[in-house]
Amino acid sequence: MTLSAIVRRFMFGASRALAPAALAFAPHFAGAAEPAPVPVGLVAALSGQSAASGEAITRGLSVAIAEINQAGGVLGRPLMLVRRDDESNPGKGIAAARELISREHVAAFFGGIDTPVSIALVPIANKEKTPFLGVWAAGTGITHNGANPNYVFRVSAVDTLVDQRLLRYAVTIAKAQHPGLMLIDNPWGESNHAGLEAAAKSAGVSLAGAESFESGDTDMIAQLTRLKAAGADAIILVGNAAPAADVIHSLDRMGWNVPVISHWGISGGRFPELAGPSAEKVAFVQTYSFFKSSPKGEAVLAELEKTYPAIKGPQDIIAPVGTANAYDAMHLLALAIAKAGSTEGPAIQAALEALPSYDGLIKRYAPAFTAANHDALGADDYIMVHFAADKIVPVE
């Protein structure tokens, strides 16, 4: 049976209005009785404006799980993925995580795009001693949470490092001398505000100012007018797809043709559709591009094309960062379970901190984590991209 056939055959879901969805993946193990699966969870946006992020993460996890199960699973047991929709709401994320731990008995769970949700899940992971692997949300405090032992790990960007990358791009490529900040008014925006101010100070760059907006705001002209009056010659944008698109619409209505450099929240939803033609002008950060050629990248792309017929090439990968981060995170978790020889949280946590080197999709992890560093990716792993129509392509 091919890998793509495994994914298609063993993916099933149960859904109803406003209810969580569940997916399971398992190989066809020989013998009269199949071994009990090892459940792993996902708490992510599966509906709403950021639903594309949850779908991208699901696809990355799905392909990785199918590969692992085809090779015999972990500890002789198949992996099974159980998803829950957080609807980008911290309260719903908390309820979902508690259900996955107490009812589904997951060995570990993965997180989605929203930093406020992930921040809310950190205390649960640490209290319940259940490893939590972030694969998108970049808020620095997610992994830098002060817990010892710390059950939160991440295969994703970290705001403090992304902010350095965004500022460097604004200054060196966009030739900005006084960039202005447009930030979502939540913990993610606050995390980047601090990081961008620190990055600007370190680089000797004077920021024109910082403005915030709510997720439901549709008119940002007042904030942008203040930044323009303060001499902003570029905009560094932090927000998810819908409000970020309204920032772009506001710029268009003002007739202000200023470079926009964005964090990656815009890649987790319908930004090109919502922002219109000006979406293509926005450069933003990613941790991986499927246009990057490597044997593993080509193999993963081939499996995605087989499993999801709408994918005809790298340009068709929705939110590629979610897919790539999730794929590597799932393989790292499987290695940790195998190393631990157990599905118990404390054993997996210790194993994640002591993994051997691993050649992943994004890079060679040497190693992915240590006791002092629970972030697998660093500043050298970031690339800048933009939308070409609704496709994400490199700009560098």
Backbone torsions as a table, in degrees:
resi	resn	phi	psi	omega
1	MET	NA	131.9	-179.8
2	THR	-72.4	160.6	179.2
3	LEU	-59.5	-44.6	-179.5
4	SER	-64.4	-34.2	177.9
5	ALA	-66.6	-37.5	177.5
6	ILE	-59.9	-47.3	-179.1
7	VAL	-59.5	-47.8	-177.6
8	ARG	-65.1	-41.0	-175.2
9	ARG	-67.9	-38.4	-171.0
10	PHE	-106.9	17.4	173.9
11	MET	-98.0	125.1	177.0
12	PHE	-144.9	158.4	-178.5
13	GLY	-144.8	158.3	173.2
14	ALA	-128.4	121.8	-177.6
15	SER	-141.5	153.8	172.5
16	ARG	-151.8	171.4	-175.0
17	ALA	-55.7	127.3	176.6
18	LEU	60.1	19.1	179.1
19	ALA	-108.5	156.7	179.1
20	PRO	-69.8	155.2	176.1
21	ALA	-104.7	155.1	178.6
22	ALA	-130.4	141.2	176.3
23	LEU	-128.3	143.3	175.4
24	ALA	-133.9	145.0	179.5
25	PHE	-133.1	132.2	178.3
26	ALA	-153.6	149.3	175.9
27	PRO	-82.1	171.0	175.6
28	HIS	-90.0	88.4	-179.8
29	PHE	-76.0	136.9	-180.0
30	ALA	-73.8	157.0	176.4
31	GLY	114.0	163.5	-176.7
32	ALA	-66.3	-38.4	-177.4
33	ALA	-121.8	121.7	178.0
34	GLU	-75.9	140.8	179.5
35	PRO	-65.2	150.3	179.8
36	ALA	-63.5	136.9	-179.0
37	PRO	-71.9	159.3	172.3
38	VAL	-98.0	110.3	-178.7
39	PRO	-79.5	137.2	170.2
40	VAL	-127.1	145.7	-172.3
41	GLY	-106.9	163.6	171.5
42	LEU	-137.4	124.5	172.5
43	VAL	-114.2	109.2	-173.6
44	ALA	-156.7	169.6	176.3
45	ALA	-75.9	108.3	178.7
46	LEU	-106.2	-2.8	177.3
47	SER	-143.6	169.2	178.6
48	GLY	85.0	-166.7	-173.3
49	GLN	-65.4	-22.7	-178.3
50	SER	-106.1	19.9	-177.1
51	ALA	-61.6	-28.8	179.0
52	ALA	-61.5	-30.7	179.0
53	SER	-66.9	-44.3	178.8
54	GLY	-64.3	-36.7	177.7
55	GLU	-67.0	-41.4	179.6
56	ALA	-62.7	-44.4	178.5
57	ILE	-62.5	-43.8	178.2
58	THR	-56.6	-43.0	-178.4
59	ARG	-65.6	-42.4	178.3
60	GLY	-63.3	-44.2	177.5
61	LEU	-64.0	-40.6	-176.5
62	SER	-61.5	-48.0	-179.3
63	VAL	-64.3	-42.8	179.0
64	ALA	-63.4	-44.3	179.9
65	ILE	-62.7	-41.1	179.0
66	ALA	-62.2	-40.7	177.7
67	GLU	-63.0	-46.3	-178.6
68	ILE	-63.6	-44.4	-179.5
69	ASN	-66.7	-37.0	178.4
70	GLN	-63.1	-29.5	179.3
71	ALA	-87.8	4.3	177.0
72	GLY	114.9	1.6	177.9
73	GLY	76.3	-153.9	177.2
74	VAL	-121.9	132.8	-178.4
75	LEU	54.9	32.0	179.8
76	GLY	76.1	12.3	-177.4
77	ARG	-124.4	146.3	177.1
78	PRO	-74.4	149.4	171.1
79	LEU	-83.3	146.9	177.3
80	MET	-133.6	129.6	-179.9
81	LEU	-98.0	129.6	177.6
82	VAL	-120.4	119.3	-175.6
83	ARG	-102.2	149.4	172.0
84	ARG	-137.6	139.4	-177.8
85	ASP	-88.7	118.4	176.7
86	ASP	-89.2	-8.1	179.5
87	GLU	52.4	27.7	-178.6
88	SER	60.2	28.0	-176.3
89	ASN	-119.6	118.8	-177.8
90	PRO	-55.9	-41.1	179.9
91	GLY	-61.6	-42.6	179.2
92	LYS	-70.8	-31.7	175.8
93	GLY	-64.8	-41.7	178.1
94	ILE	-61.2	-47.0	179.6
95	ALA	-61.7	-39.6	-179.9
96	ALA	-65.5	-44.3	-179.1
97	ALA	-63.9	-42.0	179.2
98	ARG	-62.7	-39.0	178.5
99	GLU	-66.2	-42.9	179.8
100	LEU	-61.0	-39.0	-178.1
101	ILE	-75.9	-46.8	-172.5
102	SER	-83.4	-34.2	-176.6
103	ARG	-101.0	-41.3	-177.2
104	GLU	-90.7	-14.3	177.0
105	HIS	54.9	47.4	-178.9
106	VAL	-67.0	146.0	176.5
107	ALA	-74.4	-28.5	179.4
108	ALA	-165.2	166.7	175.8
109	PHE	-142.5	155.5	-177.7
110	PHE	-106.8	154.2	179.6
111	GLY	-114.1	168.9	-173.6
112	GLY	-107.6	-147.6	-168.9
113	ILE	-79.5	-27.2	-166.6
114	ASP	-89.8	117.1	177.1
115	THR	-60.0	-43.9	178.8
116	PRO	-57.3	-37.2	177.9
117	VAL	-67.6	-47.5	-178.1
118	SER	-62.7	-40.0	177.1
119	ILE	-58.8	-39.3	-179.9
120	ALA	-69.1	-25.0	-177.6
121	LEU	-85.5	-18.4	-176.6
122	VAL	-56.7	-50.7	-179.3
123	PRO	-61.5	-32.1	179.6
124	ILE	-67.3	-46.3	179.5
125	ALA	-59.5	-44.7	-178.3
126	ASN	-70.7	-39.0	179.1
127	LYS	-67.6	-42.6	-176.1
128	GLU	-86.0	-3.6	179.7
129	LYS	55.9	46.4	178.5
130	THR	-120.9	117.1	-178.1
131	PRO	-57.0	136.1	180.0
132	PHE	-122.7	118.7	-178.6
133	LEU	-110.0	112.1	175.6
134	GLY	-78.8	135.8	-180.0
135	VAL	-125.1	8.2	176.0
136	TRP	-150.3	-59.8	-175.0
137	ALA	-51.4	132.5	-169.8
138	ALA	-109.2	0.6	-179.0
139	GLY	-52.3	127.8	-174.4
140	THR	-57.0	-39.4	-175.2
141	GLY	-69.8	-7.1	179.4
142	ILE	-63.6	-51.9	178.0
143	THR	-91.0	-31.2	178.8
144	HIS	-88.8	67.9	-169.6
145	ASN	-108.7	0.3	175.5
146	GLY	81.7	-2.5	-178.2
147	ALA	-78.5	146.3	175.9
148	ASN	-146.0	107.9	3.2
149	PRO	-74.7	154.9	-178.3
150	ASN	-104.6	120.6	-177.4
151	TYR	-95.8	8.5	-176.6
152	VAL	-106.8	125.9	179.3
153	PHE	-126.0	164.9	-177.3
154	ARG	-149.3	134.9	166.9
155	VAL	-116.0	82.9	-173.7
156	SER	-170.6	-176.9	177.0
157	ALA	-78.0	162.6	175.8
158	VAL	-124.1	128.8	-171.8
159	ASP	-51.8	-43.9	-176.8
160	THR	-59.2	-35.4	179.5
161	LEU	-81.0	-38.6	176.0
162	VAL	-59.9	-41.3	-178.2
163	ASP	-61.2	-38.8	176.1
164	GLN	-62.3	-40.9	-179.2
165	ARG	-67.6	-43.1	179.9
166	LEU	-64.0	-43.1	-179.1
167	LEU	-66.3	-41.8	179.1
168	ARG	-62.1	-40.3	177.9
169	TYR	-64.6	-43.1	-179.3
170	ALA	-59.7	-40.1	-175.6
171	VAL	-80.6	-45.1	-172.6
172	THR	-85.9	-34.3	-176.9
173	ILE	-99.2	-48.1	179.8
174	ALA	-82.4	-7.4	177.0
175	LYS	60.3	34.2	179.1
176	ALA	-81.6	144.4	174.9
177	GLN	-112.3	-23.9	-179.3
178	HIS	-139.5	70.6	-179.9
179	PRO	-67.6	147.3	175.4
180	GLY	-108.7	154.1	-175.9
181	LEU	-108.7	135.1	170.9
182	MET	-121.8	112.7	-167.2
183	LEU	-127.4	134.8	173.7
184	ILE	-62.1	139.5	-176.3
185	ASP	-87.7	76.8	175.7
186	ASN	-157.2	-179.2	-177.2
187	PRO	-58.2	-29.8	177.6
188	TRP	-67.0	-46.1	177.1
189	GLY	-60.9	-40.7	179.5
190	GLU	-64.2	-40.6	178.6
191	SER	-60.4	-43.1	-179.6
192	ASN	-75.0	-30.6	176.4
193	HIS	-59.4	-48.7	179.4
194	ALA	-63.4	-42.3	-178.4
195	GLY	-67.1	-39.6	-179.7
196	LEU	-70.6	-37.1	176.3
197	GLU	-64.3	-41.7	178.8
198	ALA	-65.8	-41.8	179.7
199	ALA	-64.8	-40.2	178.7
200	ALA	-64.8	-42.8	179.3
201	LYS	-62.8	-43.3	179.9
202	SER	-63.9	-35.1	-178.4
203	ALA	-89.0	-3.3	-178.2
204	GLY	70.7	31.5	-178.2
205	VAL	-105.2	137.8	178.4
206	SER	-95.2	117.8	177.0
207	LEU	-77.2	141.9	179.4
208	ALA	-74.1	-22.0	-178.3
209	GLY	151.5	175.7	179.4
210	ALA	-136.0	131.9	177.9
211	GLU	-125.5	152.3	-179.9
212	SER	-122.3	163.0	177.7
213	PHE	-147.8	155.3	177.5
214	GLU	-89.1	158.4	-178.3
215	SER	-63.3	-25.1	-180.0
216	GLY	-95.1	-1.0	179.3
217	ASP	-67.3	143.3	177.8
218	THR	-120.2	-16.0	-179.2
219	ASP	-122.6	112.9	-177.8
220	MET	-110.3	16.3	-174.0
221	ILE	-62.6	-38.9	-178.8
222	ALA	-60.7	-46.9	-179.8
223	GLN	-64.4	-43.8	-177.8
224	LEU	-67.7	-35.1	177.9
225	THR	-62.6	-39.8	177.6
226	ARG	-64.4	-40.4	178.6
227	LEU	-66.0	-41.1	179.0
228	LYS	-62.8	-43.1	179.3
229	ALA	-64.2	-27.9	-180.0
230	ALA	-83.4	0.8	176.1
231	GLY	91.9	19.0	179.2
232	ALA	-62.4	129.8	178.3
233	ASP	-114.1	10.7	171.0
234	ALA	-164.6	156.5	176.7
235	ILE	-117.4	125.2	170.6
236	ILE	-99.7	119.3	-168.9
237	LEU	-110.7	132.3	175.2
238	VAL	-128.9	110.1	179.7
239	GLY	-179.5	161.3	176.0
240	ASN	-82.1	-179.1	-164.6
241	ALA	-56.0	-51.7	-171.9
242	ALA	-66.3	-55.1	179.4
243	PRO	-66.0	-32.7	177.7
244	ALA	-63.6	-37.6	176.8
245	ALA	-63.1	-35.2	178.3
246	ASP	-70.7	-29.0	171.7
247	VAL	-61.7	-43.9	-179.6
248	ILE	-65.7	-41.4	176.5
249	HIS	-61.0	-39.6	179.9
250	SER	-65.5	-40.8	175.5
251	LEU	-60.4	-42.5	179.4
252	ASP	-62.7	-42.5	-180.0
253	ARG	-66.4	-31.4	177.0
254	MET	-76.0	-19.6	-174.1
255	GLY	72.6	24.7	-177.5
256	TRP	-97.1	106.0	-177.4
257	ASN	-92.6	78.7	-176.5
258	VAL	-113.1	142.7	178.2
259	PRO	-60.1	139.4	177.9
260	VAL	-121.6	124.7	178.3
261	ILE	-119.3	124.4	-169.0
262	SER	-121.6	150.2	165.1
263	HIS	-67.0	176.9	-169.7
264	TRP	-89.0	6.6	178.7
265	GLY	-58.9	-26.7	-178.7
266	ILE	-69.7	-16.0	-177.6
267	SER	-88.9	-0.3	-177.0
268	GLY	-100.9	14.0	-178.2
269	GLY	-151.9	-145.5	-174.2
270	ARG	-103.4	42.4	-174.5
271	PHE	-57.2	-48.5	-179.6
272	PRO	-58.7	-40.8	179.2
273	GLU	-66.7	-43.4	-175.6
274	LEU	-75.1	-36.9	-175.4
275	ALA	-86.1	-21.8	-179.7
276	GLY	79.9	-162.5	-174.1
277	PRO	-56.7	-30.1	-178.4
278	SER	-69.3	-10.8	176.8
279	ALA	-58.2	-31.3	-176.3
280	GLU	-68.9	-17.4	-178.4
281	LYS	-79.9	-13.2	-172.3
282	VAL	-89.2	120.8	172.6
283	ALA	-90.0	139.2	179.8
284	PHE	-145.5	165.8	-171.5
285	VAL	-94.0	148.9	173.6
286	GLN	-143.3	165.8	175.2
287	THR	-102.1	-9.6	-179.1
288	TYR	-160.5	148.6	171.5
289	SER	-130.3	132.5	177.4
290	PHE	-73.3	-2.7	169.9
291	PHE	-76.7	-15.5	177.3
292	LYS	-72.8	123.8	-173.7
293	SER	-91.3	126.2	173.0
294	SER	-158.7	156.0	179.8
295	PRO	-56.5	-44.2	-179.8
296	LYS	-67.7	-41.0	178.4
297	GLY	-59.9	-41.7	179.1
298	GLU	-67.1	-37.0	179.8
299	ALA	-68.1	-43.3	179.3
300	VAL	-66.2	-42.1	177.6
301	LEU	-59.9	-41.7	179.8
302	ALA	-61.8	-40.5	179.0
303	GLU	-69.3	-37.3	176.3
304	LEU	-63.6	-40.4	178.8
305	GLU	-64.7	-37.6	179.5
306	LYS	-70.3	-39.3	-173.5
307	THR	-81.3	-33.6	-177.1
308	TYR	-121.6	97.1	-171.8
309	PRO	-57.0	-24.4	180.0
310	ALA	-69.1	-17.6	-179.7
311	ILE	-85.3	116.7	179.2
312	LYS	-112.2	-6.7	-178.6
313	GLY	177.4	-179.2	-176.1
314	PRO	-60.6	-26.8	-179.6
315	GLN	-68.9	-14.7	-177.0
316	ASP	-99.0	2.1	178.2
317	ILE	-75.9	114.9	178.4
318	ILE	-74.8	135.2	177.6
319	ALA	42.6	64.4	-173.2
320	PRO	-57.6	-29.3	-179.6
321	VAL	-62.2	-39.3	178.9
322	GLY	-65.2	-40.9	179.7
323	THR	-65.3	-49.0	-176.1
324	ALA	-67.5	-46.6	179.8
325	ASN	-60.2	-43.7	-178.3
326	ALA	-66.4	-39.2	179.4
327	TYR	-59.5	-50.6	-179.4
328	ASP	-66.3	-40.4	-178.9
329	ALA	-61.9	-39.1	-179.8
330	MET	-65.3	-42.7	178.6
331	HIS	-65.4	-38.3	177.9
332	LEU	-65.2	-40.0	177.3
333	LEU	-63.8	-42.3	179.1
334	ALA	-62.0	-40.9	176.4
335	LEU	-61.1	-39.4	-179.3
336	ALA	-67.4	-41.8	178.5
337	ILE	-62.5	-42.7	178.8
338	ALA	-63.8	-43.1	179.7
339	LYS	-64.8	-40.0	-179.5
340	ALA	-69.4	-28.4	-174.1
341	GLY	65.3	25.9	-173.3
342	SER	-160.3	156.4	172.5
343	THR	-104.7	12.4	177.8
344	GLU	-79.2	137.6	-174.9
345	GLY	-54.2	-50.4	-178.9
346	PRO	-59.0	-38.3	179.5
347	ALA	-67.9	-40.3	179.0
348	ILE	-67.6	-41.9	179.0
349	GLN	-57.6	-46.9	179.7
350	ALA	-64.5	-37.6	179.8
351	ALA	-68.6	-37.8	177.6
352	LEU	-60.9	-32.9	179.1
353	GLU	-78.5	-6.5	-174.9
354	ALA	-133.5	32.1	-179.4
355	LEU	-71.8	151.2	171.1
356	PRO	-75.5	175.0	175.1
357	SER	-61.4	148.2	-177.6
358	TYR	-146.2	131.8	177.6
359	ASP	-87.4	102.1	-177.4
360	GLY	-95.8	-174.2	176.7
361	LEU	-70.6	-46.0	-176.6
362	ILE	-75.2	-41.4	-176.5
363	LYS	-168.6	179.9	170.3
364	ARG	-87.5	121.0	179.1
365	TYR	-91.8	119.7	-171.1
366	ALA	-136.4	64.9	-5.8
367	PRO	-94.4	-177.4	179.9
368	ALA	-70.5	-43.3	-174.7
369	PHE	-135.3	158.4	168.1
370	THR	-134.9	174.9	177.2
371	ALA	-62.4	-29.7	-177.8
372	ALA	-91.3	-15.2	-175.4
373	ASN	-138.9	111.3	-180.0
374	HIS	-100.9	14.9	176.5
375	ASP	-108.4	119.8	-174.4
376	ALA	-80.1	-21.9	-176.3
377	LEU	-112.2	148.3	178.9
378	GLY	-124.7	-177.2	-174.6
379	ALA	-60.5	-30.4	-179.0
380	ASP	-72.3	-9.3	-178.8
381	ASP	-93.6	2.1	-176.8
382	TYR	-94.3	144.0	174.3
383	ILE	-129.9	160.9	178.3
384	MET	-107.0	137.7	-176.7
385	VAL	-136.5	176.8	171.6
386	HIS	-153.1	168.5	176.3
387	PHE	-85.5	134.6	167.3
388	ALA	-115.7	104.2	-164.4
389	ALA	58.4	-120.5	179.0
390	ASP	-106.9	18.0	-180.0
391	LYS	-103.3	143.5	178.7
392	ILE	-97.5	119.2	-177.0
393	VAL	-131.0	152.2	-178.8
394	PRO	-66.7	149.5	172.7
395	VAL	-108.4	-7.4	-179.4
396	GLU	-119.5	NA	NA
